[in-house]
Amino acid sequence: MVDSSDLTADCGNGERLLELSGITKTFGQHRVLDGLDLVMDPGECLAVIGPSGTGKSTILRIIAGLLAIDAGEIKVAGKRRQGLIEDSPDPVGIGMVFQQAALFDSLTVEENVGFLLYQHSRLSHQEIGHLVAEVLEMVGLPGIGDSYPAELSGGMRKRVSFARAIISNPNNPKDRPALLLYDEPTAGLDPIASTVIEDLIRNIQKDRGCSSYIIVTHQDSTIRRTADRVIFLHRGQIQWNGHVQE
């Protein structure tokens, strides 16, 4: 298990986990992000709030290395990122849980969760199956590996996407995500299912070693139960930044 001290060591002595400086992103004629600055330390749990269409999900995709910026600089664990994630791997792992779970409908739960390991590791199918079973049990879904996404409820699909985000190759510990990104993880869920997801987010932080995360949400309970610090995004910039109790 990777704990927060391991993450601090990966980031260097007092190094920031994440630094965004002057980030600008435009889609067509609409400037979504306008010189945005954001810093995050190891072990932080950060919520991003704000009206719809203000670039909250865009920030996550930029941090994940899935979307190119128009201007600015991104540093992960003190190392400047060049291009997208496939161009130059980051010094620490970053995992993302998408708003709609983004599972492959034609694949079983086991094949979805273990997809990257099946494609990019030398582990045997049996070894990957054991790892998948481990993370499915961790997210409270033991024994559903043979099911298909269409057979699951919305909350269950969300938890499967969590399992996919945290699974890693034990032969390459650097693959384990040190930073998780959650895009509206409780959107569309009833209060009970939302509570399950909120507890899971904190449990993953505690038990899986993914000690830092950023969560985009509109839901009050999710903000209060999962975040330590909150930033309010509006008009392409951070308008407020403070502790969740504030």
C-alpha positions, 0 to 999 in steps of 0.5 A: 500500500502507498501511504501519504508519506510515499506520495510526499517522497515522490513529490520531493521535499516540500514539492507541490503535487500540482501547479496550474499557472495561467491556464487558458482554454477556448472552445470556438468563441467561448473562453472557458478558462482565462488565466487560471492559477491553482496549486495543490499539495499532497494529501489534499481533498479539493472540491471544485464548485460553480455554475454549469458551463464554467469549465469545472470538467475542463479543468479535470480533463486538463489535469488528467492530460486528456485535453491540451491547453491554449496557454499556461503551464502545468507542473505535476510533482514539480515536473513540467508537463509537455503535451498530453499524457501520452506524450510524456508520462507524469511522475505520479499516477493520475486516475479519473472517474468520469461523470457517466462512468464511461464503461464499455457496454460490450465488455464484462465488468471484469474486462472493463476494470482490468482493461488497461492491465489486459492491454498494457501489462504482462500479467496473466489473465489469472493475475489480472482476474485476482486484482479485479476481484480485489478492487471490486470487493473494495468498492462493495461489488464482489462477484459481479465480474461476469456481469455487463454494465447494462445489468447494473444500477447507476450507483453500481456502474459508478463504483465499477468506474472507481474500481477501474480508476484505482486498479494498478499493476503490482509489478509497477507501483508507479502506476498506482494513482496518487491523484484521483479526479472525480467528475460529478460522482454523485450526479443523478443518484438518490441520497442513499446511493450518494452516501455510499459513493461519498463514503467510498471516496473517503475509504479509497483515500484512506485504504488505497493510498490515493491520498489526494483527489479533486472532486467536481460536484454541485451536491451539498452533501458531497462537498461537506462529506468529501472535501477539505478545501473548496474553490469556486470557479466562475468566468474562467477564474477562481473567485473564492478559495477556502476551507469547506467549513467556511 
